[in-house]
Amino acid sequence: SDLIRKELGNPWLIRFTCPLALLKVISFVAENIARLFHKSSTLNLDKYKIMKQRNWICDISDAQNELGFSPQYSLERGVNECVKWYRENKWL
């Protein structure tokens, strides 16, 4: 999130902790309101299942050591190009 904030020009950010039960209710309500209006909701029960996971760690060292994997992009470059694409396609 820090890389994305930097790429977007450091927009404001509020971080808070939400109880999982409340997050599930909010996700359920948002999904069903979106369904009523024939829209999709960014916050839905599928996203809830992802967000409720704790302590996600992304580490490619095993792939590098065991498979010889070498990424073509750094995370910074990937975020930069992703944000650029979103801007060019008027999604931001």
Buried (B, 14 or more C-beta within 10 A) or exposed (E): EEBEEBBEEEEEEEEEEEEEEEBBEEBBEBBEEBEEEEEEBEBBEEBBEEBEEEEEEEEEEEEEEEEEEEEEEEEEEEBBEEBEEEEEEEEE
